[in-house]
């Protein structure tokens, strides 16, 4: 069973989700996405697995969202994806991937559905 978590160790929900996985005997591949952001292709793949649009994966309350004009409804999905790759702080976390499925750990128990 291969599990990957896009993780921010400074985020309580991310830490709680990692602890939940470990409590289930899962030792996931940990990607600290602020240090190693996903590529455009990886982010497109994650969005497809989550079944959501790019704006739904964005942390819209971060100052960088407003500072970069990302609330503009005319921006394309591609522009939003590129912004998240360029400014990974905008990506909602944590994201857990397993066997072609994905879940956002908000709340952490939400990831149990894909395990």
QUIDASUL-V857460 format. One record per residue. RES is the residue in one small letter. SS is DSSP state (H for helix, E for strand, C for the rest). BURIAL is + if it has 16 or more other ideal C-beta (glycine too) atoms within 10 Angstrom, else -. D_LAST is the distance of its C-alpha to the last C-alpha in Angstrom with 2 decimals. Layout:
# QUIDASUL-V857460
res=RES ss=SS burial=BURIAL d_last=D_LAST
res=RES ss=SS burial=BURIAL d_last=D_LAST
This chain:
# QUIDASUL-V857460
res=x ss=C burial=- d_last=8.96
res=x ss=C burial=- d_last=10.04
res=x ss=E burial=+ d_last=8.60
res=x ss=E burial=- d_last=11.32
res=x ss=E burial=+ d_last=12.34
res=x ss=E burial=+ d_last=15.57
res=x ss=E burial=+ d_last=17.10
res=x ss=C burial=+ d_last=20.43
res=x ss=C burial=- d_last=21.43
res=x ss=C burial=- d_last=24.06
res=x ss=C burial=- d_last=21.73
res=x ss=H burial=- d_last=20.85
res=x ss=H burial=+ d_last=17.70
res=x ss=H burial=+ d_last=16.54
res=x ss=H burial=+ d_last=17.54
res=x ss=H burial=+ d_last=15.90
res=x ss=H burial=+ d_last=12.47
res=x ss=H burial=+ d_last=13.06
res=x ss=H burial=- d_last=14.28
res=x ss=H burial=+ d_last=11.33
res=x ss=H burial=+ d_last=9.07
res=x ss=H burial=- d_last=12.12
res=x ss=H burial=- d_last=12.59
res=x ss=C burial=- d_last=9.47
res=x ss=C burial=- d_last=11.23
res=x ss=C burial=+ d_last=9.48
res=x ss=C burial=- d_last=12.40
res=x ss=C burial=+ d_last=11.53
res=x ss=E burial=- d_last=14.31
res=x ss=E burial=+ d_last=16.00
res=x ss=E burial=+ d_last=18.06
res=x ss=E burial=- d_last=20.65
res=x ss=C burial=+ d_last=21.20
res=x ss=C burial=+ d_last=24.55
res=x ss=C burial=- d_last=25.89
res=x ss=C burial=- d_last=24.17
res=x ss=C burial=+ d_last=23.60
res=x ss=C burial=+ d_last=21.82
res=x ss=C burial=- d_last=24.37
res=x ss=H burial=- d_last=25.35
res=x ss=H burial=- d_last=23.65
res=x ss=H burial=- d_last=20.34
res=x ss=H burial=+ d_last=20.55
res=x ss=H burial=- d_last=21.47
res=x ss=H burial=- d_last=18.45
res=x ss=H burial=+ d_last=16.10
res=x ss=H burial=+ d_last=18.12
res=x ss=H burial=- d_last=17.85
res=x ss=H burial=+ d_last=14.05
res=x ss=H burial=+ d_last=14.23
res=x ss=C burial=- d_last=17.15
res=x ss=C burial=- d_last=19.46
res=x ss=C burial=- d_last=22.85
res=x ss=H burial=+ d_last=23.68
res=x ss=H burial=- d_last=25.48
res=x ss=H burial=- d_last=22.43
res=x ss=H burial=+ d_last=20.73
res=x ss=E burial=+ d_last=23.96
res=x ss=C burial=- d_last=25.00
res=x ss=C burial=- d_last=28.23
res=x ss=C burial=- d_last=29.74
res=x ss=C burial=- d_last=30.04
res=x ss=H burial=- d_last=33.73
res=x ss=H burial=- d_last=32.95
res=x ss=H burial=+ d_last=31.81
res=x ss=H burial=- d_last=35.25
res=x ss=H burial=- d_last=37.17
res=x ss=C burial=- d_last=36.03
res=x ss=C burial=- d_last=36.75
res=x ss=C burial=+ d_last=33.19
res=x ss=C burial=- d_last=33.72
res=x ss=C burial=- d_last=36.07
res=x ss=C burial=- d_last=34.83
res=x ss=C burial=- d_last=36.61
res=x ss=C burial=+ d_last=34.33
res=x ss=C burial=- d_last=32.41
res=x ss=H burial=- d_last=28.66
res=x ss=H burial=- d_last=29.58
res=x ss=H burial=- d_last=31.62
res=x ss=H burial=+ d_last=28.81
res=x ss=H burial=+ d_last=26.39
res=x ss=H burial=- d_last=29.19
res=x ss=H burial=+ d_last=29.78
res=x ss=H burial=+ d_last=26.21
res=x ss=H burial=+ d_last=26.49
res=x ss=H burial=- d_last=29.93
res=x ss=C burial=+ d_last=29.00
res=x ss=H burial=+ d_last=25.36
res=x ss=H burial=- d_last=25.93
res=x ss=H burial=+ d_last=25.68
res=x ss=E burial=+ d_last=21.97
res=x ss=C burial=+ d_last=19.79
res=x ss=C burial=+ d_last=17.38
res=x ss=C burial=+ d_last=14.91
res=x ss=E burial=+ d_last=12.89
res=x ss=E burial=+ d_last=9.51
res=x ss=E burial=+ d_last=9.09
res=x ss=E burial=+ d_last=6.93
res=x ss=C burial=- d_last=8.72
res=x ss=C burial=- d_last=10.97
res=x ss=E burial=- d_last=8.94
res=x ss=E burial=+ d_last=9.60
res=x ss=E burial=+ d_last=9.74
res=x ss=E burial=+ d_last=12.54
res=x ss=C burial=+ d_last=12.28
res=x ss=C burial=+ d_last=15.29
res=x ss=C burial=- d_last=14.90
res=x ss=H burial=+ d_last=12.39
res=x ss=H burial=- d_last=10.59
res=x ss=H burial=- d_last=9.99
res=x ss=H burial=+ d_last=6.95
res=x ss=H burial=- d_last=5.25
res=x ss=H burial=- d_last=5.80
res=x ss=H burial=- d_last=3.80
res=x ss=C burial=- d_last=0.00
